[in-house]
Amino acid sequence: MMRTFLPALFAVLLLCCPVAQAEVTVVGTRAVFPAGAREISVTLKNEGQRVSLVQAWVSDGGADQPPEASKAPFVVDRPMFRLDPGTSHSLRVRGIATGAPVDAKEHLYWLNVVDVPPRESGVGDNVIQVAVRFRLKLLYRPEGVGAPSNPDAQVSVRVSAAGLDISNAAPHYFNVGEATLESTAGERALDSFYVAPGETKHLAFPAGFSGPATAIRYSWVDDDGALHAERRELR
């Protein structure tokens, strides 16, 4: 009963109360931190008409991991700052000398950015402030792990009884932004996914999918966030 009531109450509040929304955007979809670099920068822009308070940190866990629990070998210079409307800020991420991985594969961390709009004066208490949180992939490459040239060439796809098994033999993460599974009865969209270096990810057949699966179309993502379309026949 309570689970149904709370979303309904929130919807009513959105209808009857003004909403102060955050409007900071992150330039790019991922950041790469190569070994040997002292720092990298990520650009944030305030495209709204209000001042925003921004907090940023790097995490090594799930979306619910608090900043103080992270053991990521990175720190954000000025982790909390004000961003005026129409301006940008270069967020500097610095590496910690000790604690960075040294094995020959890419490691995934997350750059978290929370954008909180200010409380406007003179508008009373009936204003809902909506904070927005972004999680940007931060890929760390130890010494000897350069940029991938053709990551798709080291990926294999196999049909199993309940879905697809996608194996990644490369030392880099294989990131897919769009995917569609084809069959003799039609096609179904798949959620975006990534496969860690040296691992196999199982993708269950989507709801309503009727096989047998005949092909998969997907677009993998490069360091610049560009999509590269591929299609593979399945056997």
N, C-alpha and C positions, 0 to 999 in steps of 0.2 A: 504494500500500500504506500509506504513512504517513498519507495523508488519511483513510483508513478507520480506522486504528489509533488516532489521537489522539482523535476523538470517542468511540470505544468506551471508551478508557481514562478519559476524563472522566466518562462515564456510570457506570462502575464506582466511581470516586471519590465521586461524588454518593451512591451507594447505601451505601457503607461508611463515609463520614466525615460528621460534622455539618457543616452549611452555615450560615455567618453571613451573612444576607441584609440588604441595606439596605432601609429602609422609609420613606424620605422621599418625599413626594408634592408635586407642583406644582399650585397652585390655578389653573385655567384652561387653555386650549389654545393661547392666543396672547397677545401683548402688542403694544400700539400705542404708538409714540413719535411724537407730533406735533411738527412744527417749532416752535421757540419754548419748548418745555418744557425745564426744566433737568434733570429726572430723572423716571423712573417707578418703580413698585415692583411686584414680583411676590412673592406669598406662598408660602412653603414650609412644610410641616408634617411633623413626625416622628410618624407614627402607630404606630410600633413601641414596643418596650420596651427598646431599647438606644440608647446615644448614637451619633450619626453624625457623621462628618467630611465636610463638604460643600465642594466647589470649584465655582465658577461663572465663566463668561466668555462673551463675545459673539464669534461667528465670522462670517465672510463666505464661507466655503467649504464643502466637503463634510464628511461625518461624521468623516473621518479627519484633518482639519486640526488640527494642534496649536495650543494657545492662542497661542504666540509668533509664529505665522505669520499671525494674523488682522490685517486692516487695517480692521476695522469701526470706525466713529467713535463707539464707546461703551466705557465702562469700568464694571466692577462694583465698587461700594464694598464693601470687605471680601470679596474674592474667595474666601477660605477661612475657614471658621468651624466651630465645634462646635454641633450642634443636639441638645438634650436630648430624651428621649422625652416625648411629650405636649405639646410646645411648638411654636410657629410662629416664623418669621423673615421679616421684610420685606426682600427682596433689592432693593437700590437700584441701578438702572442709570442712569448719568449720560452725557449727550451730551458729545462733544468739540467745542469751538467751531469748529475747522477740520477739514475733511475730510468733513462731511456733504453728501450730494447736494443739489443745488438745482434739478434739472430737475423738470418737472411730472408726476411719476408716483411711485407707491409703490415702495419698495425693501425687499427681503427679507433679513433677517439671522437668525441663530440664537442663542438663549440656551441655553447648555449648562450642565447641572447634573449633577455627578457625586457620588453618595452612596456613601461607603465605610463599612461597619460597622467598629467597633473590634475589635481582637484581644483576646479575653477571656483573663484571667489564669487559670492553673490548669487549662486544658483540654488542654494538650499541643500538639503540632504537627499533629495530624490533624484540622485544621479548615480548611475551604475558605472563604475570604472572597470574596463575590460583590459587586463594585461595580456599581451601576446608573447608567446615564447617560440623561438626558432631553435632548431637543432641542425647544425651544419656539420657534415662529415669532415673530420680532420684526419688526414691520412699521413702517418709518419713512416718515412722510408729510411731504414738503417743504412749504414755504409755498405756500398756494393749493390744496393737495390735502386736501380735507376727508373726512369719513366718507362711505362709499358709501350711497346711499339705496336703490337697487334694482339691484345689480350684475348680476343675471340678465338684465336687459333689454338689456344691451350685449354679450351673448354669443351667438354663432351656432354651430350644429352642422351639419356637412355630412358625408355618407357618402362615403367614398372606396373604392377597390378593396380595400384591406386593413384598413380600420378607420374611425375617425371623426376628423375634423379639427375641433377646437374653438377658435374665435377669440374673443379678448377685446379689445374696443375701448375698454374703460374704463381710467382711470389707476390702478386698484387691482388687486391680485391677486384672482383668482377661485378660491376654495378649495372643493373638493367633498369631503365626508366619506364619502358612500355613493353608489353608482351601480349600476344594473342595466340591461343591454342586452336588449331584447326582439326576438324574431323570430317568424316563422310557425311555427318548430319548437320554441319554448320561450324560455328566458331564461338569461342568464349574468351573474354578479356581476363588477363591475369594481373594480380597486384605487382607493383614494382618490387624488386628483391635484389639482394647481393649475395655473393658466394665468397667466403673467406679463402685465403691462399691455402692450397693443399686440401681443401675440404669438399664434401659433397652435400648439397642442399636438396631436400625432398620437397617438391611442390605437389600438393594434392590436387586432383582434378577439381575444377570449380563446380559449384552447385549447378545442377541442370545440365552438366556436360554429358553428351552422349557419344561414345566412342565407336570405333577405335580412333585414337589420335593419329593423325597423318602428318602434321607439320607444326612447327612453332615459329611465329614471327616475333622478333624482339628488337629493341634498340638499346645497345650498350652505351654507357656514358664515359667520355674521356675526361682528362684532367681539367679541361676548360668547360665542362658541363655540356658539350655538344653530343647529340645523339647520332649513333651509327646504326642504320637499319640492316638486319640480317634475317634470313629465312633458312630453316633446316628441315629437311624431310626426316620423318621419324619412322623407324622400322621396329 
